[in-house]
Amino acid sequence: MLGLARNAIAKKVINATAAGTTTITSSSVRMNDAEVCTFYLLLGTLTSTTVPTVKVQQSSDDGSADDFTDLTGSLQTLTDADGTKIVIVEVVRPTKEYVRISVGRAPANAVL
């Protein structure tokens, strides 16, 4: 059984943001006592020039941002059709102890 029902974590890791083009990286979630971590990304309005990307990163320790590496196969590219929707990313049994989500908002403004 997967998801919020069993051995899962619920934690707010990104606050709402204003429109911008910078990458937003969440705080990390320690997976030591859980099998599943589910990220819910609430998107604002996106334009046709906005190409946001979403990926999961992982690390053996939470020491520095440089310790995090992309989780293979997690990169997703969104389109303006994804605006005002919820993107759900579920991480099941990652190979490292800490996970986080990274949202790229370049080259145009995107609101989360």
Secondary structure, 3 states (H helix, E strand, C coil): CCCCCCCEECCCCCCCCCCECCCEECCCEECCCCCEEEEEEECCCCCCCCCCEEEEEEECCCCCHHHCEECCCCCEECCHHHCCCEEEEEEECCCCCEEEEEEECCCCCECC
